[in-house]
Amino acid sequence: MSEVGKSRQIELNFPDEELDRLQRKLDDARLPDTEITGGLKPWEYGTKLSKLQSVLNDWKSGNPKDNHGKPVGTPGQGVKKWWKAIESELNRFPHYMVRIEGIDIHYQHFKSSVPDSEASTPAIPFIFSHGWPGCFTEAHHFAARLVESKSPRFEVIVPSLPGYGLSQAPGKKDWSLIDTARIFDTLMTSVLGFKSYMAQGGDWGSLVTRFLANHPACKIAHINYAPPQPPKWSTPLMTLEHWGYKGVAPAGLKLMGYHPQGVLGVQRTFEYLNQGSGYAQIQSTQPSTIGYSLYDNPVGILSWIMEKFDAWSDPRCAAVNRSNSDIDPRSHVTDETVLTVVMIYYLTNTIHTSFLNYKESFHFFVKPDWKLWDQAKDKPFGYTSFPYELAAGPRTWLKNYRLNWQYYKMHDFGGHFAALDNPDALVEDMQEFASQHWPGL
């Protein structure tokens, strides 16, 4: 039996002096006048300078852009007034802290808005696990909508991963996502008293979810991130692509009749490996070097994180699109939500500890040991495919995960941060999956 403390309710209410200090740092920040070299394609060498300058200016004045590409708040109101409005929104659903295995864990609790008197079945306990560079705020729009579901109903728990935001870092070597899943299971069962629950996640959260499924109380699980595990027959195609024969693998898969979204997933996988994975190499080898460099560096955190949201989100979202005419308001990947994530990392001083999963758990993606999931292999699993996932493959390749796939859905909009990028679609999928596979429904 693991050490478990008593939950206490908290509110997000960062000190005024910290917000005033942040304002001074942003006002005093300097950026280059021109791009690192001339003739660049947008984002070709990393963060686009003009975008960084624009978001920084909006951040300083306190009116970043929403999912319609429109500034929020009053121009010139400043960081503090804007952030207090964000805190108020995030506090609509209660926050808690609890000590488990000597680590203070933060979680947010979204209860069903449908009264018990109007329901025929109890609400399904549901845990959402975020990833990097996300944080608990990644789930806000998704969870708020999921608890409005009438049939089935849901009760949603959104914890912060250890070392992220308000959750304490483990403070010890070799703490992996297996350990994180164990304390999240303790949270759901010993702290909150649920006899059974449903789990969902993407990015690191997909691994946490798969490890949660090893625990008896987790009855069904859903993920929206499954890097391709290609079959052996595809090895020549994948090898040629890896050796620099650009486009060979996607072209070959297309000729074989694979769905275009699966082909796009493979194409994006190689784009990620060849052009977008340098951060992972740094964070998985020398996390303290980059971590200490970004610590107390709000503009540095913004530049480091913003590039990931641009590369991994649907290009039609407000934070990424190239012209305001084609903004799709279904997505909540906006300048404001990206800055909200940056603010959480900065105000909680956790950007450096958020890198620890790369050092301790990256091998679960690179060289998976399938025996680690033996206890989960018979439980119903679901998967949702979004077109702009950073790494994906054809549906048939999922069988190589050796999980009990019982649900699959494909959407034509969305990316890696599914709970932000297309929350309505993810809500619908949770309703469908639970209706079909939750015990007793």
C-alpha positions in Angstrom: 0.0 0.0 0.0 1.6 3.3 -1.1 1.8 6.3 1.1 -1.3 8.5 0.5 -2.1 11.8 2.1 -5.3 13.8 2.3 -6.5 15.9 -0.6 -6.8 19.7 -0.1 -8.5 22.1 -2.4 -6.5 24.9 -3.8 -7.0 27.8 -6.3 -4.7 29.1 -9.0 -3.7 32.5 -7.6 -0.1 33.4 -8.5 1.3 36.4 -6.5 0.9 39.8 -8.0 4.6 40.5 -7.4 5.5 37.5 -9.7 3.2 38.8 -12.4 4.7 42.3 -12.0 8.2 40.9 -12.3 7.2 39.0 -15.4 5.8 42.2 -16.9 9.2 43.9 -16.4 11.1 41.0 -17.9 8.8 40.9 -21.0 9.1 44.7 -21.4 12.9 44.5 -21.2 13.2 41.5 -23.5 15.2 41.9 -26.7 14.9 39.9 -29.9 16.9 40.1 -33.2 15.8 42.6 -35.8 16.1 40.1 -38.6 15.9 36.3 -39.2 19.0 34.3 -38.5 19.7 34.2 -42.3 17.9 35.5 -45.4 15.7 33.7 -47.8 14.1 31.4 -45.2 10.9 29.5 -45.7 8.6 29.9 -42.7 9.9 28.0 -39.7 12.7 26.4 -41.8 15.3 27.0 -39.2 13.0 26.8 -36.2 10.9 29.4 -34.5 9.8 32.1 -36.9 11.1 35.5 -35.7 8.1 37.6 -36.9 5.7 35.2 -35.1 7.7 35.3 -31.9 7.8 39.1 -32.0 4.1 39.3 -32.6 3.1 36.9 -29.8 5.6 38.6 -27.4 4.1 42.0 -28.1 0.6 40.7 -27.5 1.7 38.9 -24.3 3.3 42.2 -23.0 0.1 44.1 -23.7 -2.2 41.4 -22.3 -4.3 40.7 -25.4 -3.2 37.5 -27.2 -5.3 36.1 -30.0 -8.2 33.6 -29.6 -9.4 30.8 -31.9 -10.9 33.3 -34.3 -7.5 35.1 -34.6 -8.9 38.1 -32.7 -7.2 39.8 -29.7 -8.8 39.1 -26.3 -9.1 41.7 -23.5 -8.4 45.4 -23.6 -5.3 46.4 -25.6 -2.6 47.5 -23.3 -4.1 46.0 -20.2 -0.9 44.1 -19.4 0.0 40.6 -18.3 -1.5 40.7 -14.9 -5.1 41.6 -15.9 -5.1 39.1 -18.7 -3.7 36.3 -16.5 -6.1 36.9 -13.7 -9.0 36.4 -16.3 -7.3 33.1 -17.3 -7.0 32.0 -13.7 -10.6 32.7 -13.1 -11.5 30.5 -16.1 -9.2 27.7 -15.0 -10.7 27.9 -11.5 -14.2 27.2 -12.7 -13.5 23.6 -11.9 -11.8 22.9 -8.5 -8.1 22.0 -8.1 -6.6 19.8 -5.5 -3.2 18.7 -4.1 -2.5 15.3 -2.6 0.7 13.6 -1.4 1.3 10.2 -2.9 4.6 8.3 -2.4 6.2 11.4 -1.0 5.3 13.5 -4.1 2.8 16.4 -4.1 0.4 15.8 -7.0 -1.9 18.4 -8.5 -5.2 17.4 -10.1 -8.3 19.1 -11.4 -11.7 17.6 -10.9 -14.5 18.1 -13.4 -17.8 16.7 -12.1 -20.7 15.9 -14.4 -23.1 18.8 -15.0 -26.0 16.3 -15.4 -27.7 15.8 -12.0 -27.9 12.2 -10.6 -31.7 12.6 -10.5 -31.7 13.0 -14.3 -29.4 10.1 -15.0 -30.1 6.4 -15.5 -26.4 5.3 -14.8 -23.6 6.6 -12.7 -21.0 8.9 -14.2 -17.9 7.1 -15.6 -14.7 8.0 -13.8 -12.3 9.3 -16.4 -8.6 10.2 -16.2 -6.9 12.3 -18.8 -3.1 12.3 -18.9 -1.4 15.2 -20.8 2.0 15.2 -22.5 4.9 17.6 -23.3 4.9 20.5 -24.0 1.4 20.5 -22.7 0.2 20.7 -19.1 -3.1 20.3 -17.3 -4.6 23.3 -19.2 -4.4 21.2 -22.4 -7.5 19.4 -21.2 -9.7 22.3 -20.1 -12.0 22.7 -23.1 -12.2 19.0 -23.7 -13.0 18.1 -20.1 -15.5 20.9 -19.7 -17.4 19.6 -22.7 -17.1 15.9 -21.8 -18.8 16.5 -18.4 -21.8 18.0 -20.2 -22.4 14.5 -21.8 -25.8 13.1 -20.8 -25.4 9.5 -22.1 -23.0 8.3 -20.9 -22.1 10.8 -18.2 -18.5 11.4 -17.2 -16.5 12.6 -14.1 -13.1 13.8 -15.3 -9.8 13.9 -13.4 -6.9 15.8 -15.0 -3.7 15.4 -13.0 -0.4 17.2 -13.7 2.4 14.8 -14.5 5.2 14.9 -11.8 7.5 17.7 -12.5 4.9 19.6 -14.6 3.1 22.7 -13.4 1.9 22.3 -9.8 2.9 18.7 -9.4 6.2 18.1 -7.6 9.1 16.6 -9.5 10.1 13.1 -8.3 13.5 14.2 -7.3 15.1 10.9 -8.0 16.7 9.1 -10.9 15.0 6.4 -12.9 11.4 7.6 -12.2 9.6 6.5 -15.3 6.1 6.8 -16.6 5.4 3.3 -15.1 5.8 5.0 -11.7 3.6 8.0 -12.8 0.9 5.5 -13.9 1.1 3.8 -10.5 0.5 7.0 -8.5 -2.2 8.1 -10.9 -3.9 4.7 -10.3 -3.5 5.4 -6.6 -5.1 8.8 -7.1 -8.1 7.3 -8.8 -8.6 4.4 -6.4 -7.2 5.2 -2.9 -7.6 8.9 -3.0 -10.8 9.4 -4.9 -12.3 6.0 -4.1 -13.2 4.9 -7.7 -13.6 1.1 -8.1 -13.1 1.4 -11.8 -12.2 4.1 -14.3 -11.5 4.9 -18.0 -8.2 6.4 -19.2 -7.2 8.6 -22.2 -4.1 10.4 -23.3 -1.8 11.5 -26.1 1.9 12.1 -26.3 3.4 11.1 -22.9 -0.2 10.6 -21.8 -0.5 7.8 -24.3 2.2 5.9 -22.4 0.7 6.7 -19.0 -2.6 5.5 -20.3 -1.2 2.2 -21.6 0.5 1.7 -18.2 -2.6 2.6 -16.4 -4.4 -0.2 -18.3 -2.1 -2.7 -16.5 -3.9 -1.9 -13.3 -7.1 -3.8 -12.5 -9.3 -0.7 -11.9 -8.7 0.7 -15.4 -11.3 -1.1 -17.5 -11.0 0.6 -20.9 -8.4 2.9 -22.4 -8.1 5.2 -25.4 -5.1 7.0 -27.0 -4.6 9.4 -29.8 -0.9 8.9 -30.3 0.7 5.7 -31.5 4.0 6.2 -33.4 4.1 3.8 -36.3 5.3 0.3 -35.7 5.7 -0.8 -39.4 5.5 -4.4 -40.5 8.6 -6.2 -41.7 7.6 -6.1 -45.3 7.8 -2.3 -45.3 11.4 -2.3 -44.1 13.0 -1.6 -47.5 10.7 1.4 -48.1 11.3 2.8 -44.6 15.1 2.2 -44.9 15.3 4.0 -48.2 13.4 6.9 -46.8 15.6 7.0 -43.8 18.7 7.0 -46.0 17.5 10.2 -47.7 15.4 9.0 -50.6 12.7 11.5 -49.7 9.1 10.5 -50.5 9.8 6.8 -51.3 7.9 5.4 -48.4 4.8 7.5 -48.7 4.7 7.0 -52.5 5.0 3.2 -52.1 2.3 3.1 -49.5 0.0 5.2 -51.7 0.5 2.8 -54.6 -0.4 0.0 -52.3 -3.8 1.6 -51.7 -3.4 2.8 -48.1 -5.7 5.5 -46.9 -4.2 9.0 -47.6 -4.3 9.9 -43.9 -2.2 6.9 -43.0 0.3 7.9 -45.8 0.3 11.4 -44.5 1.1 10.0 -41.0 4.2 8.2 -42.3 5.3 11.3 -44.2 5.0 13.5 -41.1 6.8 10.8 -39.1 9.9 11.2 -41.4 9.6 15.0 -41.3 9.6 14.8 -37.5 12.6 12.4 -37.4 14.6 14.4 -40.0 13.7 18.0 -39.1 11.8 18.1 -35.8 13.3 15.7 -33.3 16.4 17.6 -32.2 14.7 18.9 -29.1 14.0 15.3 -28.0 17.7 14.4 -28.4 18.7 17.3 -26.2 16.0 16.7 -23.6 16.7 12.9 -23.4 20.5 13.3 -23.0 21.2 16.7 -21.3 17.9 17.8 -19.8 19.5 20.1 -17.2 21.6 22.0 -19.8 18.6 23.2 -21.7 16.4 23.2 -18.6 18.6 25.6 -16.7 19.0 27.8 -19.8 15.2 28.2 -20.0 14.5 28.5 -16.3 13.3 32.0 -15.4 13.4 32.8 -19.1 9.8 33.5 -20.3 10.7 34.4 -23.9 13.0 31.4 -24.2 10.2 29.1 -23.0 7.8 30.7 -25.5 10.2 30.2 -28.4 11.0 26.6 -27.4 7.4 25.6 -27.0 5.7 27.7 -29.7 7.7 25.9 -32.4 6.3 22.6 -31.3 2.7 23.8 -31.4 3.2 25.2 -34.9 4.8 21.9 -36.2 2.4 19.5 -34.5 -1.0 21.2 -34.8 -3.5 21.4 -37.6 -2.3 24.2 -39.9 -5.8 25.6 -40.0 -5.8 26.5 -36.3 -5.5 30.2 -35.2 -2.0 29.9 -33.8 -0.5 28.4 -37.0 -2.4 29.4 -40.1 -0.8 31.6 -42.6 -3.8 33.8 -43.4 -6.7 34.8 -41.2 -9.2 33.8 -44.0 -8.8 30.1 -43.3 -8.9 29.9 -39.5 -10.9 27.0 -38.3 -12.5 27.9 -34.9 -13.0 24.2 -33.9 -9.4 24.3 -32.7 -8.3 25.9 -29.4 -4.7 25.9 -30.3 -4.4 29.6 -30.2 -1.8 32.2 -29.2 -3.6 32.5 -25.9 -3.7 28.8 -25.1 0.0 28.5 -26.0 0.8 31.4 -23.8 -1.3 29.8 -21.0 0.9 26.7 -21.2 4.1 28.9 -21.1 2.7 30.8 -18.1 2.2 27.6 -16.2 5.7 26.4 -16.8 7.2 29.8 -16.0 5.2 30.6 -12.9 5.7 27.2 -11.4 9.4 27.0 -12.3 9.0 23.5 -13.9 10.2 23.8 -17.5 13.5 22.0 -16.5 11.8 19.2 -14.6 9.3 18.7 -17.5 12.2 17.4 -19.5 12.9 14.4 -17.2 10.5 12.0 -19.0 12.7 12.3 -22.0 15.7 11.1 -20.0 13.9 8.3 -18.1 11.1 7.2 -20.5 11.9 7.9 -24.1 13.1 4.4 -24.6 9.4 3.2 -24.3 8.8 4.8 -27.7 12.1 4.0 -29.4 12.6 0.4 -28.3 9.3 -0.8 -26.7 9.3 -3.9 -24.6 5.9 -5.3 -25.3 6.0 -7.5 -22.2 5.5 -4.3 -20.2 1.9 -4.2 -21.4 1.0 -7.9 -21.1 -1.5 -7.1 -18.3 -3.3 -4.7 -20.6 -3.5 -6.8 -23.7 -7.1 -8.1 -23.2 -8.6 -4.8 -22.2 -10.6 -2.8 -24.8 -8.5 -0.1 -26.4 -9.5 2.7 -28.7 -7.6 4.9 -31.1 -8.5 8.1 -32.8 -6.5 9.3 -35.9 -6.1 13.0 -36.5 -4.5 14.1 -39.8 -1.7 16.3 -38.4 -0.4 14.0 -35.7 3.4 14.4 -35.5 4.0 10.6 -36.1 1.5 8.1 -37.2 0.9 5.2 -39.7 -1.8 3.2 -41.4 -4.6 1.7 -39.3 -3.5 -1.9 -40.0 -0.1 -1.1 -38.4 -1.7 -0.7 -35.0 -1.9 -4.5 -34.6 1.9 -4.4 -34.0 1.1 -2.7 -30.6 -0.4 -6.0 -29.5 -3.3 -4.3 -27.8 -7.0 -5.3 -27.9 -8.1 -2.6 -30.4 -11.9 -2.4 -30.2 -12.5 1.1 -31.5 -11.0 3.2 -34.3 -12.1 6.6 -35.6 -10.6 8.9 -38.2 -11.2 12.7 -38.3 -10.3 15.1 -41.0 -9.2 17.9 -38.7 -6.8 18.1 -35.7 -3.3 17.3 -34.7 -1.1 16.1 -31.9 -2.8 18.2 -29.2 -6.1 16.6 -29.8 -7.9 17.7 -26.7 -7.1 21.3 -27.7 -7.0 21.0 -31.5 -10.4 19.2 -31.9 -12.0 18.8 -28.5 -15.5 18.3 -29.8 -14.4 15.3 -32.0 -12.5 13.8 -29.0 -15.6 14.2 -26.8 -17.8 12.4 -29.4 -15.2 9.5 -29.6 -15.2 9.1 -25.8 -19.0 9.0 -25.8 -19.0 6.3 -28.5 -16.2 4.2 -27.1 -17.6 4.2 -23.6 -21.1 3.5 -24.8 -19.8 0.4 -26.6 -17.3 -0.9 -24.1 -17.7 0.5 -20.6 -18.9 -2.4 -18.3 -22.6 -2.2 -17.5 -23.7 0.1 -20.2 
